[in-house]
Amino acid sequence: MTAPTIPDANPPLHPETELVTGGRDSVAQKGFVNPPVVRGSTVLYPTADDIRAHRGEYQYGRHGTPTTRALQQALIALEGPNCAGVGLAPSGLAAISTTLLAVLAAGDHLLVCDSVYRPTRHLCDTLLKRFGVETTYYDPLIGGDIAKLFRPNTRAVFVEAPGSQSFEMADIPAIAAAAHARDLLVIDDNTWATPLYHRSLDFGVDLSIQAGTKYLGGHSDIMFGTIAANARAWPHVTDAIRALGVCAAPDDVFLALRGLRTLAVRLAHHQAAGLAMAKWLKARPEVQRVMHPALPDDPGHAIWKRDFSGASGLFSVVLQPTPDRAVDALLDTVRLFGMGYSWGGFESLIIPFDCTSYRTATQWTPGGPTLRIHIGLENIEDLKADLERGFAAFNAARA
């Protein structure tokens, strides 16, 4: 008689399940579903020998607590099998600066995509420049030809896909292949898709950054950043975090962990509503072009479809040529779309932008005023009605 097959007790879990189960230890948490918020600096050692040997599960609050460990374990599971560790930072920009300081030294050369998050460019042009690091900006569509920009002292390549505000889709695997052929590190700002929709480390990236302020938190009430690294890069991250004294606030860590549990549900809505609104805007006569890589006719759609499993609620539109007063009339009329920086929360947002002054490797010539839009969790019919009112004011001001 054939013995019955017993299913594997620990089969691989889908990402949505990892979001719910990762970092949870009901025994250590005394049966509670969520870990407690541990606020502390000093950790006591039981013996003189223990403190001399720095022996203990936790040594000092800045170096980690049960709360931060729970979040790190959950994020490691989300980032995938190539993740050796995740560092936590007090903001997305702090995660970026810590990562760059971790891998660069005076005399190094850094390559950064021209469509990068503007504060990243500011960091490169100021602090890193003072420290003797030279930055060259490259066309985000360069692909494998980035090898032509490598110098003997090039140390790392920084990518962001899609590009901040303008949504170009970089070919990350091609860039990573060229970089690794020269033993360079590849850094990716993966805030737009999160590891739920794009596991950067599976596509040749060595260090993947998120502004957890956005979709991880999901409620516009925390400042937080993460640095995920593979085995090659992780030692650099841990050394930099310890040397710089980087740590995230305990309440923000807890809120990030709580937000993580609902990330799959929220992102699914952001994706569906964002794509529906993008298609609706694309059909509007006031809109010249919609920049959203999940749209089939977007120039970056093929790369997005190949490398990403989903999209978020953030995209941009180019309006028909018009005076600023018409754009301002639209922005001042809408009520459900707030005007404010950041994104990724439950609310819809809209801001005007112009990349002209902060592009050097490419030219920004959209052909009309540009708006960045984040679609939140509101009913999309209400959002359409709100924009209808905005466009009515827009058209009246153009007349």
C-alpha positions as CSV (number, residue, x, y, z in Angstrom):
1,M,0.0,0.0,0.0
2,T,1.4,3.4,-1.0
3,A,1.9,5.8,1.8
4,P,-0.2,9.0,1.4
5,T,1.7,12.0,0.3
6,I,2.0,14.6,3.1
7,P,2.0,18.2,1.8
8,D,5.0,20.3,2.5
9,A,4.4,22.0,5.9
10,N,6.3,25.1,4.7
11,P,5.5,25.7,1.0
12,P,6.7,28.9,-0.6
13,L,4.2,31.7,0.1
14,H,2.8,34.2,-2.3
15,P,3.9,37.8,-1.7
16,E,0.4,38.8,-0.4
17,T,0.7,36.1,2.3
18,E,4.2,37.1,3.1
19,L,2.9,40.7,3.8
20,V,0.5,39.3,6.4
21,T,2.8,36.7,8.1
22,G,6.3,38.1,7.7
23,G,8.0,39.2,11.0
24,R,5.2,37.8,13.2
25,D,6.1,35.7,16.2
26,S,3.0,35.1,18.4
27,V,5.1,33.4,21.1
28,A,7.5,36.3,21.5
29,Q,4.6,38.7,21.3
30,K,2.8,36.9,24.1
31,G,0.0,35.9,21.8
32,F,-0.7,39.4,20.4
33,V,-1.0,39.7,16.6
34,N,1.2,42.8,16.5
35,P,4.6,43.3,18.2
36,P,4.8,46.0,20.9
37,V,6.3,49.4,20.1
38,V,9.7,49.2,21.9
39,R,11.0,52.7,22.8
40,G,14.4,52.4,24.3
41,S,18.0,53.3,24.2
42,T,19.8,51.4,27.0
43,V,19.8,47.6,27.0
44,L,21.0,46.0,30.3
45,Y,23.4,43.1,30.3
46,P,23.2,40.4,32.9
47,T,26.9,39.9,33.6
48,A,30.2,41.8,33.2
49,D,31.3,39.1,30.8
50,D,28.3,39.7,28.6
51,I,28.9,43.4,28.4
52,R,32.6,43.0,27.7
53,A,31.8,40.6,24.9
54,H,28.9,42.7,23.6
55,R,26.9,39.5,24.0
56,G,23.1,39.8,23.8
57,E,20.2,39.6,21.4
58,Y,19.9,43.4,21.6
59,Q,22.7,45.7,22.5
60,Y,21.5,49.3,22.1
61,G,18.3,50.9,21.0
62,R,19.9,52.5,17.9
63,H,21.1,49.2,16.7
64,G,17.7,47.5,16.7
65,T,14.7,46.5,18.8
66,P,12.1,43.7,18.7
67,T,9.9,46.2,16.7
68,T,12.5,46.9,14.1
69,R,13.5,43.3,13.8
70,A,9.8,42.3,13.1
71,L,9.6,44.9,10.3
72,Q,13.0,43.9,8.8
73,Q,12.0,40.2,8.7
74,A,8.8,41.1,7.0
75,L,10.6,43.3,4.4
76,I,13.3,40.6,3.7
77,A,10.5,38.2,2.9
78,L,8.9,40.8,0.6
79,E,12.1,41.7,-1.2
80,G,12.7,38.0,-2.1
81,P,15.4,35.4,-2.0
82,N,18.2,37.6,-3.1
83,C,17.8,39.9,-0.1
84,A,20.4,39.5,2.5
85,G,19.1,42.3,4.8
86,V,17.1,45.5,5.0
87,G,18.2,48.7,6.7
88,L,15.7,51.2,8.1
89,A,16.1,54.9,7.8
90,P,14.1,58.0,9.0
91,S,13.1,59.0,5.5
92,G,13.4,57.9,1.9
93,L,16.0,60.5,1.3
94,A,17.9,59.3,4.3
95,A,17.8,55.8,2.8
96,I,19.3,57.2,-0.4
97,S,22.0,59.3,1.3
98,T,23.0,56.4,3.5
99,T,23.2,54.0,0.6
100,L,25.4,56.3,-1.5
101,L,27.7,57.1,1.5
102,A,27.9,53.4,2.1
103,V,29.3,52.5,-1.3
104,L,31.2,55.7,-2.5
105,A,34.5,57.2,-1.5
106,A,36.4,60.4,-2.5
107,G,37.6,60.1,-6.1
108,D,34.8,57.8,-7.1
109,H,32.5,58.4,-10.1
110,L,28.8,57.8,-9.9
111,L,26.3,57.4,-12.8
112,V,22.7,58.6,-12.1
113,C,19.7,58.6,-14.4
114,D,18.6,62.0,-15.5
115,S,15.0,61.4,-14.4
116,V,16.0,60.7,-10.8
117,Y,14.1,62.1,-7.8
118,R,15.1,65.7,-7.6
119,P,16.5,65.6,-3.9
120,T,18.8,62.7,-5.0
121,R,20.2,65.0,-7.7
122,H,20.6,67.7,-5.1
123,L,22.5,65.3,-2.8
124,C,24.9,64.4,-5.6
125,D,25.5,68.0,-6.7
126,T,26.2,69.2,-3.2
127,L,27.3,66.9,-0.4
128,L,28.8,64.2,-2.6
129,K,30.5,66.7,-4.7
130,R,32.1,68.3,-1.6
131,F,33.2,64.8,-0.5
132,G,35.0,64.3,-3.9
133,V,32.5,62.2,-5.7
134,E,31.8,63.1,-9.3
135,T,28.3,62.5,-10.7
136,T,27.4,62.0,-14.4
137,Y,23.7,62.0,-15.4
138,Y,22.6,59.7,-18.2
139,D,19.6,59.3,-20.4
140,P,17.3,56.8,-18.6
141,L,16.6,55.1,-21.9
142,I,20.3,54.3,-22.5
143,G,20.1,50.6,-21.6
144,G,23.2,48.5,-22.2
145,D,25.0,51.5,-23.8
146,I,25.6,52.8,-20.4
147,A,28.9,50.9,-20.6
148,K,30.2,53.7,-22.8
149,L,30.0,56.1,-19.8
150,F,32.0,53.9,-17.5
151,R,35.4,55.3,-16.3
152,P,38.2,53.5,-14.4
153,N,36.9,55.1,-11.2
154,T,33.2,54.5,-11.8
155,R,31.8,52.8,-8.7
156,A,28.0,52.6,-9.0
157,V,25.0,53.2,-11.2
158,F,21.8,54.7,-9.8
159,V,18.5,53.9,-11.5
160,E,14.9,54.8,-11.0
161,A,12.1,53.2,-13.0
162,P,9.8,54.7,-13.9
163,G,11.5,58.1,-13.8
164,S,10.4,60.6,-11.2
165,Q,7.7,62.8,-12.6
166,S,8.4,62.0,-16.3
167,F,8.0,58.2,-16.1
168,E,10.6,56.9,-18.5
169,M,11.2,53.1,-18.1
170,A,14.8,52.2,-17.8
171,D,16.0,48.8,-18.9
172,I,17.3,47.7,-15.5
173,P,18.5,44.2,-16.5
174,A,20.5,45.7,-19.4
175,I,22.0,48.4,-17.2
176,A,22.8,45.9,-14.4
177,A,24.4,43.4,-16.9
178,A,26.7,46.1,-18.2
179,A,27.5,47.3,-14.7
180,H,28.3,43.9,-13.3
181,A,30.6,43.2,-16.2
182,R,32.7,45.9,-14.7
183,D,32.1,44.9,-11.1
184,L,30.0,48.0,-10.4
185,L,27.2,48.2,-7.9
186,V,23.6,49.0,-9.1
187,I,21.3,51.0,-6.9
188,D,17.5,51.3,-7.6
189,D,14.9,53.7,-6.2
190,N,12.0,51.3,-6.2
191,T,9.5,53.5,-4.4
192,W,6.9,53.6,-7.3
193,A,6.3,49.9,-7.6
194,T,7.4,48.6,-4.2
195,P,8.9,45.1,-4.0
196,L,5.3,43.8,-4.3
197,Y,5.2,44.7,-8.0
198,H,8.9,44.8,-8.8
199,R,11.6,42.8,-6.9
200,S,14.6,44.9,-7.9
201,L,17.1,42.4,-6.5
202,D,15.8,39.8,-8.9
203,F,16.7,41.9,-11.9
204,G,20.4,42.6,-11.1
205,V,20.1,45.4,-8.6
206,D,22.4,45.2,-5.6
207,L,20.7,47.8,-3.4
208,S,17.0,48.6,-3.6
209,I,15.6,51.7,-1.9
210,Q,12.1,52.6,-0.9
211,A,10.6,55.8,0.5
212,G,8.4,53.9,3.0
213,T,6.8,57.3,3.7
214,K,4.7,56.5,0.7
215,Y,3.1,53.1,0.0
216,L,4.5,51.2,2.9
217,G,3.0,53.6,5.4
218,G,0.1,54.3,3.2
219,H,-1.6,56.9,5.3
220,S,0.6,60.0,4.9
221,D,1.6,60.1,8.5
222,I,5.1,58.7,8.8
223,M,8.6,59.5,7.5
224,F,10.5,56.3,6.7
225,G,12.9,54.7,4.3
226,T,14.3,51.2,3.6
227,I,17.5,49.9,2.1
228,A,17.4,46.3,0.8
229,A,20.7,44.7,-0.2
230,N,22.0,41.5,-1.6
231,A,24.8,39.5,0.0
232,R,27.5,41.5,-1.8
233,A,26.2,44.9,-0.8
234,W,24.7,44.2,2.7
235,P,28.0,44.6,4.7
236,H,28.4,48.1,3.2
237,V,24.9,49.1,4.4
238,T,25.3,47.8,7.9
239,D,28.7,49.5,8.3
240,A,27.2,52.8,7.1
241,I,24.1,52.6,9.2
242,R,26.2,52.0,12.4
243,A,28.8,54.7,11.5
244,L,26.2,57.3,10.6
245,G,23.9,56.6,13.5
246,V,20.9,56.1,11.2
247,C,17.8,54.8,12.9
248,A,14.0,55.1,12.4
249,A,11.6,56.3,15.1
250,P,9.9,53.4,16.9
251,D,6.3,54.7,16.2
252,D,7.1,55.1,12.5
253,V,8.5,51.6,12.4
254,F,5.3,50.2,14.0
255,L,3.1,52.2,11.6
256,A,5.2,51.0,8.6
257,L,4.8,47.4,9.8
258,R,1.0,48.0,10.2
259,G,0.8,49.5,6.7
260,L,2.8,46.6,5.2
261,R,0.0,44.2,6.2
262,T,-2.5,45.9,3.9
263,L,-0.1,46.9,1.1
264,A,-1.4,44.3,-1.3
265,V,-5.0,45.4,-0.9
266,R,-4.2,49.1,-1.1
267,L,-1.9,48.8,-4.1
268,A,-4.4,46.7,-6.0
269,H,-6.9,49.6,-5.7
270,H,-4.3,52.2,-6.5
271,Q,-3.3,50.3,-9.6
272,A,-6.9,49.7,-10.9
273,A,-8.1,53.2,-10.1
274,G,-4.9,54.8,-11.4
275,L,-5.1,53.0,-14.7
276,A,-8.8,53.8,-15.1
277,M,-8.2,57.5,-14.4
278,A,-5.2,57.5,-16.7
279,K,-7.4,56.1,-19.6
280,W,-10.1,58.6,-18.8
281,L,-7.7,61.5,-18.8
282,K,-6.1,60.2,-22.1
283,A,-9.5,60.7,-23.8
284,R,-9.9,64.3,-22.5
285,P,-9.5,67.1,-25.1
286,E,-7.6,69.2,-22.6
287,V,-4.9,66.4,-22.2
288,Q,-2.2,66.0,-24.8
289,R,-0.5,63.0,-23.4
290,V,-0.6,60.7,-20.3
291,M,2.7,59.3,-19.0
292,H,1.9,55.9,-17.4
293,P,3.9,52.8,-18.3
294,A,1.0,50.5,-17.9
295,L,-0.8,52.1,-20.8
296,P,-0.3,49.9,-23.9
297,D,0.8,52.8,-26.1
298,D,3.3,54.2,-23.5
299,P,6.9,54.1,-24.8
300,G,8.0,52.2,-21.8
301,H,5.1,49.7,-21.7
302,A,7.1,46.7,-23.1
303,I,9.8,47.0,-20.4
304,W,7.1,47.6,-17.7
305,K,5.2,44.5,-18.8
306,R,8.4,42.4,-18.9
307,D,9.8,43.4,-15.5
308,F,6.9,44.6,-13.4
309,S,3.9,42.7,-12.1
310,G,1.8,45.8,-11.4
311,A,1.6,49.6,-11.3
312,S,0.9,52.1,-8.6
313,G,-1.5,55.1,-8.6
314,L,1.1,57.7,-9.6
315,F,1.4,59.1,-13.2
316,S,1.7,62.4,-15.0
317,V,-0.1,64.2,-17.8
318,V,0.8,66.8,-20.4
319,L,-1.9,69.3,-20.9
320,Q,-2.6,71.2,-24.2
321,P,-0.5,74.4,-24.5
322,T,-2.1,77.0,-22.3
323,P,-1.3,79.9,-20.1
324,D,-0.4,79.3,-16.4
325,R,-3.6,81.0,-15.3
326,A,-5.7,78.1,-16.8
327,V,-3.6,75.5,-15.0
328,D,-3.9,77.5,-11.8
329,A,-7.7,77.7,-12.3
330,L,-7.9,73.9,-12.6
331,L,-5.7,73.4,-9.5
332,D,-7.7,75.9,-7.4
333,T,-11.0,74.4,-8.4
334,V,-10.6,70.7,-7.6
335,R,-11.4,69.7,-4.1
336,L,-10.8,66.0,-3.8
337,F,-7.3,66.3,-5.3
338,G,-5.1,68.0,-2.7
339,M,-2.0,69.9,-3.7
340,G,1.0,68.7,-1.7
341,Y,4.2,66.8,-2.0
342,S,4.8,63.1,-1.4
343,W,2.2,60.5,-2.5
344,G,1.2,56.9,-1.7
345,G,-1.3,57.7,0.9
346,F,-5.1,57.1,0.8
347,E,-5.8,60.6,-0.7
348,S,-5.6,61.8,-4.2
349,L,-3.0,64.5,-5.0
350,I,-2.1,66.8,-7.9
351,I,0.9,69.1,-8.4
352,P,2.3,71.1,-11.3
353,F,5.9,70.4,-12.3
354,D,8.6,71.4,-14.8
355,C,11.7,69.3,-15.2
356,T,13.5,71.8,-17.5
357,S,15.9,73.2,-14.9
358,Y,17.0,69.9,-13.5
359,R,17.7,67.8,-16.6
360,T,21.2,67.8,-18.0
361,A,21.6,64.6,-20.1
362,T,18.2,64.9,-21.7
363,Q,16.0,67.8,-22.8
364,W,12.5,68.3,-21.2
365,T,10.2,69.4,-24.0
366,P,6.7,68.0,-23.1
367,G,4.9,70.5,-25.4
368,G,2.5,71.8,-22.7
369,P,2.1,72.2,-18.9
370,T,2.6,69.1,-16.9
371,L,0.8,67.7,-13.8
372,R,1.7,64.8,-11.5
373,I,-1.3,62.9,-10.2
374,H,-1.7,60.4,-7.5
375,I,-5.0,58.4,-7.4
376,G,-6.0,57.5,-3.9
377,L,-8.7,55.3,-2.5
378,E,-11.7,57.5,-3.3
379,N,-14.4,56.4,-5.6
380,I,-13.2,57.1,-9.2
381,E,-16.5,58.6,-10.3
382,D,-16.2,61.2,-7.6
383,L,-12.6,61.9,-8.8
384,K,-13.8,62.2,-12.4
385,A,-16.5,64.7,-11.4
386,D,-13.9,66.7,-9.4
387,L,-11.6,66.9,-12.4
388,E,-14.6,67.7,-14.7
389,R,-15.1,70.8,-12.5
390,G,-11.4,71.6,-12.7
391,F,-11.4,71.3,-16.5
392,A,-14.4,73.6,-16.8
393,A,-12.5,76.2,-14.9
394,F,-9.4,75.4,-17.0
395,N,-11.3,76.0,-20.3
396,A,-13.0,79.1,-19.0
397,A,-9.6,80.6,-18.1
398,R,-8.3,79.8,-21.6
399,A,-11.1,81.6,-23.4
